[in-house]
Amino acid sequence: MTRILTLLAALLGVLSCAWLAYRMDRQPGPPEPLTEPPTAPFKDFVSGLGSVEADNGNVMIDSRKDGIVYKIHVKVGDHVRVGDPLFELESDSARALVVSRETELAVLEATIRIAEQKVNERRDIADRHKVLRAENVNSEVELVQARFQLSEAEAQLTRAKSELLLGKARLNEAKTALEQVVTRTPRDGEILEVNIREGEFTAPTLEGHCMIVGDTRRLQVRVDIDEDSASRISPAAQAVAQVRGVAGNPIPLRFKRIQPTLVPKRNFTGGAKDRVDTRVLQVVYTFDRPASPPIYVGQLLDVFVDCGQRGSDSAVEPSSPTKQ
């Protein structure tokens, strides 16, 4: 009985080892995708990755001068019109300079009035000396001296008027500096980003931006097409976009323009085919925002362009925006 149990245990151990070796030798299958991959509705197509932008592009708003942010007039999601204030910097020094220039202008205006009175006085004296000289009452020297004094008074008046013009220019310069404290929106649209806070220091830079404004009533998508497929793009070709993670429901696109120059590729996938020297052709399409799914500025869309029917237009020449 003991021998039988021993044999059964040994046989069970051999079977367990064989089963374990079988399981370890099996290669696991590919994991099921969380979402359905995008599919193109065309047989012959070119695909690209598109970035959603506001209509006519996103406007990067920056401060025109450096300073401490005093007040922010808007928040993300607000709708603004051309000329509406967005934010302003501390303006104590700018306001003080305006007051100083206005006081200086008042002094210059008073100086002109004094110079005009002096000119009138010297002209009257010169006229009386001229009459007296005609009657041989005074000498020629006195008449010449009176005329010299009149010329000097007129020169002082001309100088005062020039200083007044300079004072007005300085006042306009100070007012312009005061106006630059307040940054206003250059177009109608929606506030998409606010990257400053009250009390922070800001300065004009090329790297960052204080706010982003865009017209989101309609959207556009900027598609990057690899340079090896750029010659296949035609303005007359149909194009659709698909939201990542949402199967089906392609969004029809309307051609707007093709950028006339190729630019370095910025979005890398991390794959082996990515190269630093890769350049892309940027094609801009417009579309109406669908009710579902929601689409946001900055979102990435998969774009497919039909290459089955080629248009007669050239893909390397800039084209004017399509009128809606």
Phi, psi and omega per residue, in radians:
M1 nan -0.731 3.136
T2 -1.134 -0.666 3.140
R3 -1.143 -0.673 -3.131
I4 -1.126 -0.765 3.116
L5 -1.088 -0.661 3.119
T6 -1.123 -0.759 3.125
L7 -1.121 -0.706 3.117
L8 -1.114 -0.704 3.110
A9 -1.124 -0.721 3.122
A10 -1.136 -0.741 3.123
L11 -1.113 -0.704 3.097
L12 -1.098 -0.667 3.107
G13 -1.150 -0.709 3.127
V14 -1.125 -0.743 3.128
L15 -1.125 -0.670 3.114
S16 -1.121 -0.747 3.121
C17 -1.125 -0.686 3.124
A18 -1.140 -0.744 3.114
W19 -1.116 -0.694 3.114
L20 -1.143 -0.730 3.115
A21 -1.124 -0.636 3.119
Y22 -1.148 -0.764 -3.135
R23 -1.163 -0.668 3.134
M24 -1.232 -0.505 -3.099
D25 -1.382 -0.340 -3.126
R26 -1.261 2.372 3.096
Q27 -1.530 2.247 3.135
P28 -1.155 2.468 3.130
G29 -1.262 2.874 3.129
P30 -1.117 2.458 3.132
P31 -1.182 2.579 3.112
E32 -1.241 2.357 -3.139
P33 -1.137 2.519 3.111
L34 -1.199 -0.584 3.105
T35 -2.318 2.752 3.122
E36 -1.217 2.320 3.108
P37 -1.168 2.661 3.140
P38 -1.173 2.505 3.119
T39 -2.148 2.475 -3.123
A40 -1.511 2.418 3.105
P41 -1.464 0.104 -3.122
F42 -2.028 2.658 3.101
K43 -1.325 -0.801 3.121
D44 -1.996 2.044 -3.010
F45 -2.602 2.890 2.980
V46 -2.133 2.322 -3.121
S47 -1.976 2.724 3.115
G48 -2.777 2.861 3.113
L49 -1.669 2.215 -3.096
G50 -2.011 2.511 3.102
S51 -1.915 2.248 -3.088
V52 -1.339 2.341 3.107
E53 -2.273 2.850 2.990
A54 -1.201 2.787 -3.138
D55 -1.015 2.301 -3.069
N56 1.135 0.358 3.025
G57 1.544 2.807 3.078
N58 -1.487 2.397 -3.126
V59 -1.765 2.053 3.091
M60 -1.477 2.056 -3.107
I61 -1.758 2.235 3.101
D62 -2.255 2.834 3.098
S63 -1.274 2.520 3.137
R64 -1.468 -0.173 3.095
K65 -2.673 2.880 -3.128
D66 -1.526 2.654 -3.135
G67 2.887 -3.137 3.113
I68 -1.551 2.297 3.123
V69 -1.201 2.071 -3.112
Y70 -1.577 -0.796 -3.089
K71 -2.639 2.439 3.050
I72 -1.927 2.168 -3.024
H73 -1.615 -0.213 -3.053
V74 -2.290 2.959 3.044
K75 -2.413 2.929 -3.118
V76 -1.046 2.304 -3.139
G77 1.732 -0.256 3.121
D78 -1.234 2.574 3.069
H79 -1.786 2.294 -3.063
V80 -2.185 2.779 3.075
R81 -2.059 2.844 -3.082
V82 -0.941 2.247 3.100
G83 1.640 -0.176 3.116
D84 -1.167 2.415 3.122
P85 -1.215 2.407 3.097
L86 -1.771 -0.894 3.089
F87 -2.757 2.843 3.127
E88 -2.433 2.672 3.133
L89 -1.707 2.940 3.053
E90 -1.056 2.346 -2.983
S91 -2.219 0.354 -3.114
D92 -1.055 -0.835 -3.108
S93 -1.174 -0.665 3.135
A94 -1.166 -0.697 3.107
R95 -1.185 -0.683 3.115
A96 -1.114 -0.642 3.120
L97 -1.172 -0.656 3.100
V98 -1.111 -0.774 3.115
V99 -1.079 -0.719 3.128
S100 -1.100 -0.760 3.133
R101 -1.171 -0.632 3.103
E102 -1.151 -0.693 3.090
T103 -1.148 -0.722 3.101
E104 -1.086 -0.671 3.127
L105 -1.154 -0.665 3.098
A106 -1.104 -0.702 3.105
V107 -1.112 -0.723 -3.140
L108 -1.160 -0.649 3.087
E109 -1.133 -0.669 3.078
A110 -1.163 -0.639 3.106
T111 -1.101 -0.645 3.118
I112 -1.157 -0.716 3.134
R113 -1.112 -0.696 3.100
I114 -1.134 -0.723 -3.139
A115 -1.151 -0.646 3.115
E116 -1.142 -0.714 3.093
Q117 -1.102 -0.672 3.135
K118 -1.172 -0.672 3.104
V119 -1.108 -0.761 3.127
N120 -1.086 -0.710 3.134
E121 -1.133 -0.792 -3.123
R122 -1.181 -0.586 3.116
R123 -1.191 -0.679 3.119
D124 -1.143 -0.708 3.123
I125 -1.117 -0.756 -3.131
A126 -1.122 -0.658 3.122
D127 -1.149 -0.721 3.137
R128 -1.170 -0.670 3.085
H129 -1.131 -0.585 3.131
K130 -1.161 -0.738 3.116
V131 -1.149 -0.760 -3.138
L132 -1.132 -0.607 3.130
R133 -1.198 -0.616 3.109
A134 -1.124 -0.538 3.110
E135 -1.591 0.083 3.109
N136 1.065 0.662 3.129
V137 -1.577 -0.711 3.137
N138 -1.966 3.124 -3.095
S139 -1.653 2.912 3.101
E140 -1.178 -0.545 -3.136
V141 -1.123 -0.730 3.137
E142 -1.119 -0.650 3.111
L143 -1.166 -0.774 3.130
V144 -1.113 -0.712 3.122
Q145 -1.101 -0.691 3.103
A146 -1.116 -0.696 3.110
R147 -1.158 -0.678 3.085
F148 -1.089 -0.733 3.118
Q149 -1.129 -0.622 3.075
L150 -1.156 -0.757 3.115
S151 -1.091 -0.689 3.115
E152 -1.120 -0.726 3.119
A153 -1.131 -0.702 3.113
E154 -1.142 -0.656 3.094
A155 -1.139 -0.695 3.088
Q156 -1.127 -0.625 3.085
L157 -1.160 -0.731 3.109
T158 -1.088 -0.716 3.110
R159 -1.123 -0.711 3.139
A160 -1.120 -0.683 3.103
K161 -1.155 -0.666 3.100
S162 -1.140 -0.715 3.093
E163 -1.135 -0.566 3.079
L164 -1.149 -0.747 3.086
L165 -1.073 -0.723 3.095
L166 -1.113 -0.679 3.117
G167 -1.131 -0.690 3.094
K168 -1.133 -0.688 3.099
A169 -1.109 -0.710 3.108
R170 -1.138 -0.647 3.107
L171 -1.154 -0.737 3.096
N172 -1.103 -0.657 3.096
E173 -1.114 -0.728 3.122
A174 -1.160 -0.685 3.111
K175 -1.167 -0.647 3.089
T176 -1.112 -0.735 3.090
A177 -1.091 -0.613 3.103
L178 -1.213 -0.664 3.112
E179 -1.163 -0.569 3.135
Q180 -1.206 -0.231 3.074
V181 -1.155 -0.568 -3.129
V182 -1.724 2.156 3.086
T183 -1.692 2.231 -3.085
R184 -2.039 2.741 -3.118
T185 -1.335 2.366 -3.132
P186 -1.486 -0.101 -3.118
R187 -2.714 2.863 3.036
D188 -1.245 2.584 3.103
G189 2.870 -2.875 -3.117
E190 -2.021 2.493 3.083
I191 -1.317 1.991 -3.080
L192 -1.664 -0.567 3.139
E193 -2.536 2.535 2.985
V194 -2.303 1.952 -3.032
N195 -1.935 0.303 3.115
I196 -2.226 2.818 3.114
R197 -2.313 2.665 3.098
E198 -1.110 2.323 -3.113
G199 1.674 -0.192 3.117
E200 -1.465 2.742 3.057
F201 -1.594 2.389 3.103
T202 -2.357 2.702 -3.141
A203 -2.649 2.642 3.097
P204 -1.134 2.183 3.127
T205 -2.403 2.894 3.082
L206 -1.676 -0.132 -3.056
E207 -1.634 -0.698 -3.065
G208 -2.095 -3.069 3.120
H209 -2.646 2.630 -3.110
C210 -1.403 -0.737 -3.105
M211 -2.538 2.840 3.024
I212 -2.232 2.261 3.125
V213 -2.124 2.427 3.110
G214 -2.726 2.641 3.091
D215 -1.514 1.822 -3.043
T216 -1.691 0.167 3.071
R217 -1.136 -0.583 2.958
R218 -2.270 2.716 -3.102
L219 -2.119 2.803 3.011
Q220 -2.331 2.738 3.140
V221 -2.185 2.271 3.140
R222 -1.770 1.977 -3.004
V223 -1.790 2.345 3.067
D224 -1.697 2.041 3.105
I225 -1.906 2.200 -3.141
D226 -1.011 2.575 -3.036
E227 -1.068 -0.492 -3.139
D228 -1.267 -0.235 3.099
S229 -1.954 0.060 -3.058
A230 -1.107 -0.605 -3.094
S231 -1.235 -0.217 -3.110
R232 -1.586 -0.129 -3.098
I233 -1.456 2.309 3.109
S234 -2.227 2.394 3.099
P235 -1.044 -0.453 -3.102
A236 -1.484 -0.093 -3.078
A237 -1.318 2.567 3.049
Q238 -1.282 2.614 3.127
A239 -2.543 2.518 3.092
V240 -2.351 2.774 3.089
A241 -2.197 2.617 3.090
Q242 -2.254 2.412 3.104
V243 -1.330 2.333 -3.138
R244 -1.138 2.315 3.123
G245 1.541 -0.052 3.130
V246 -2.105 1.937 -3.119
A247 -1.313 2.444 3.112
G248 1.282 -2.819 -3.138
N249 0.920 0.988 3.093
P250 -1.145 2.522 -3.121
I251 -1.753 2.060 3.117
P252 -1.183 2.432 -3.109
L253 -1.985 2.624 3.060
R254 -1.984 2.242 -3.121
F255 -1.122 2.375 3.107
K256 -2.024 -0.966 3.121
R257 -2.901 2.880 3.005
I258 -2.064 2.224 3.080
Q259 -1.111 2.299 -3.012
P260 -1.272 -0.191 -3.123
T261 -2.198 2.570 3.051
L262 -1.436 2.540 -3.094
V263 -2.151 2.754 3.094
P264 -1.070 2.511 3.137
K265 -1.202 2.336 -3.094
R266 -1.912 -0.577 -3.110
N267 -1.654 2.015 -3.138
F268 -1.886 2.489 -3.131
T269 -1.602 -0.234 -3.085
G270 1.506 0.063 -3.139
G271 -1.412 3.007 -3.086
A272 -1.239 -0.366 -3.108
K273 -1.476 -0.157 3.117
D274 -1.205 2.331 3.105
R275 -2.287 2.567 -3.126
V276 -1.171 -0.541 -3.080
D277 -1.566 0.162 3.111
T278 -1.212 2.372 3.113
R279 -2.085 2.695 -3.065
V280 -2.274 2.661 3.006
L281 -1.697 2.216 -3.113
Q282 -1.694 2.141 3.112
V283 -2.025 2.314 -3.083
V284 -1.917 2.222 3.072
Y285 -2.136 2.659 3.029
T286 -1.939 2.727 3.099
F287 -2.742 2.736 3.072
D288 -1.465 2.375 -3.102
R289 -1.145 2.140 3.139
P290 -1.298 2.747 3.100
A291 -1.214 -0.592 3.126
S292 -2.672 2.416 -0.074
P293 -1.348 2.814 3.123
P294 -1.178 2.480 3.127
I295 -2.158 2.373 -3.045
Y296 -2.117 2.696 3.066
V297 -1.102 2.326 -3.087
G298 1.649 -0.157 -3.135
Q299 -1.275 2.604 3.120
L300 -1.705 2.348 3.119
L301 -2.153 2.581 2.999
D302 -1.539 2.120 -3.053
V303 -1.986 2.374 3.117
F304 -2.164 2.288 -3.127
V305 -2.023 2.235 -3.115
D306 -1.276 2.221 3.106
C307 -1.991 0.195 -3.118
G308 -1.241 -0.638 3.119
Q309 -2.090 1.984 -3.095
R310 -1.505 2.365 3.059
G311 -1.450 2.971 -3.126
S312 -1.517 -0.194 -3.112
D313 -1.345 2.604 3.104
S314 -1.401 2.497 -3.099
A315 -1.599 -0.068 -3.091
V316 -1.847 -0.030 3.117
E317 -1.783 2.478 3.115
P318 -1.174 2.499 3.117
S319 -2.129 2.692 -3.109
S320 -1.302 2.648 3.126
P321 -1.043 2.505 3.104
T322 -1.230 2.271 3.113
K323 -1.334 2.323 -3.136
Q324 -1.701 nan nan
